[in-house]
Amino acid sequence: MLKCKNQGGTAELICFVPFGTGHLFFALSDRHIYERMIFLKEKLEAIRQLAEQKLLDTSSRQELEDLRVQILGKKGELTAILKQMGSLSPEERPIMGQKANEVRAFIEGKIAERQAELKAKESELKLANETIDVTLPGEKHPLGHKHPLSIVLDEVKDIFIGMGFQIATGPEVEWDYYNFEALNLPPDHPARDTQDTFYITEKMLLRTQTSPVQIRVMEKQQPPIRIIAPGRVYRSDAVDATHSPFFHQIEGLVVDEGITMGDLKGNLMQFAKRLYGEQTQIRLRPHHFPFTEPSCEMDVTCFKCGGKGCPMCKGEGWVEILGGGMVHPKVLKNGGIDPEKYSGYAFGVGLERLTMFRFNIDDMRLLYENDMRFLGQF
């Protein structure tokens, strides 16, 4: 409503219009100010109504945030209106600012209310989706178990620990000296060809056997010595049913006064009977190893046919499982032990070979492929 009156008896009319909680006074001659104020007021009211309507249409907190930025942000619609207040006089700005603050407070309050509503709905939806039906049958999770190699290795450890042996370990990356030279295999020895391996440098390699552990133990410990040395070893072999570039060995060493081949045979017989049954028999055959003298290979009665002859043992009734012999005097000396006073025996057996015989497995690769259909049988 526009109301005017004479100002001091002059011809000029001073008008005022209700605006918000106050009144705006202006000279009728400055009618463009009145029009500007009416425009800004209508614009603010339009923004308030638009915001109220759009708030009802928001369905997520992200949409709500986008709407807040659109209206109240630095480049928002309300901010754009406030920037136009610079064209008003100092007397008119407070009234316009008050109206703008009322609109801002109204919109911020509505946004807060809508945000609380959307948050409550999201929580309800999340709870509904995560409801657990306690009447449904549970899902059985498969339990892990020992790998067949670990099963047999633990059995072998228990057998030898029961006979007074200790477990010894050593590095897999080994010096050429410990892997070959200290074991009576000088650089030009032809036996090295059968143990071709992976070299790090000219003097450092991946060990081809766990025999280096025997030398390391002899260097640190004087007899009596009774150890087994299980571990992973490496050789440059092609992969097939019976060969792999890495596999596991278990080597044994006994050094004391008066040790003979009879001690070796007695302990190995006890080992075979404990591992394969009391009916198992053993047979020692002469052989040659550079680090033992005399040397032998040991056979056991075929586990499949009991010694009668079958395809597994090629009709012989015997299966070879390990090699051994009396420790060569040079090897004892290289380990810092007097060969005139002490003697000893050593043996070595492949863990994969023992495992394949133990569980009647015909392909070594099955032990490494991690096929659960195979491993689940154990």
RAPEGI-V169234 format. One record per backbone hydrogen bond with DSSP energy under -1.0 kcal/mol. NH is the residue of the N-H (numbers start at 0). CO is the residue of the C=O. If there is no record, write none. Layout:
{{NH CO} {NH CO}}
//
This chain:
{{2 15} {4 13} {6 11} {9 6} {13 4} {14 25} {15 2} {16 23} {18 21} {21 18} {23 16} {25 14} {27 12} {29 26} {32 29} {33 29} {34 30} {35 31} {36 32} {37 33} {38 34} {39 35} {40 36} {41 37} {42 38} {43 39} {44 40} {45 41} {46 42} {47 43} {48 44} {49 45} {50 46} {51 47} {52 48} {53 49} {54 50} {63 59} {64 60} {65 61} {66 62} {67 63} {68 64} {69 65} {70 66} {71 67} {72 68} {75 72} {76 69} {77 70} {79 75} {80 76} {81 77} {82 78} {83 80} {84 81} {86 83} {87 84} {92 88} {95 91} {96 92} {97 93} {98 94} {99 95} {100 96} {101 97} {102 98} {103 99} {104 100} {105 101} {106 102} {107 103} {108 104} {109 105} {110 106} {111 107} {112 108} {113 109} {114 110} {115 111} {116 112} {117 113} {118 114} {119 115} {120 116} {121 117} {122 118} {123 119} {124 120} {125 121} {126 122} {127 123} {128 124} {129 125} {133 131} {135 132} {150 146} {151 147} {152 148} {153 149} {154 150} {155 151} {156 152} {157 153} {158 154} {159 155} {160 156} {161 157} {163 160} {164 159} {165 225} {167 227} {173 204} {175 202} {178 174} {179 175} {180 175} {181 176} {182 179} {183 180} {184 179} {188 185} {191 188} {192 189} {194 191} {199 203} {200 203} {204 173} {205 197} {206 171} {212 209} {213 210} {214 210} {215 211} {216 212} {217 213} {218 214} {219 215} {220 216} {224 254} {226 252} {227 165} {228 250} {230 248} {232 246} {233 206} {234 244} {235 195} {236 234} {239 242} {246 232} {248 230} {249 348} {250 228} {251 346} {252 226} {253 344} {254 224} {255 342} {263 259} {264 260} {265 261} {266 262} {267 263} {268 264} {269 265} {270 266} {271 267} {272 268} {273 269} {274 270} {275 271} {276 272} {279 276} {282 298} {284 296} {286 294} {291 288} {292 325} {295 323} {296 284} {297 321} {298 282} {299 318} {300 280} {301 316} {305 301} {314 309} {315 312} {318 299} {320 297} {321 297} {322 347} {323 295} {324 345} {325 293} {326 343} {327 290} {331 327} {332 328} {333 329} {334 330} {335 332} {336 331} {341 337} {342 255} {344 253} {345 324} {346 251} {347 322} {348 249} {350 247} {353 349} {354 350} {355 351} {356 352} {357 353} {358 354} {360 355} {363 240} {365 362} {366 363} {367 364} {368 364} {373 370} {374 370} {375 371} {376 373} {377 374}}
//
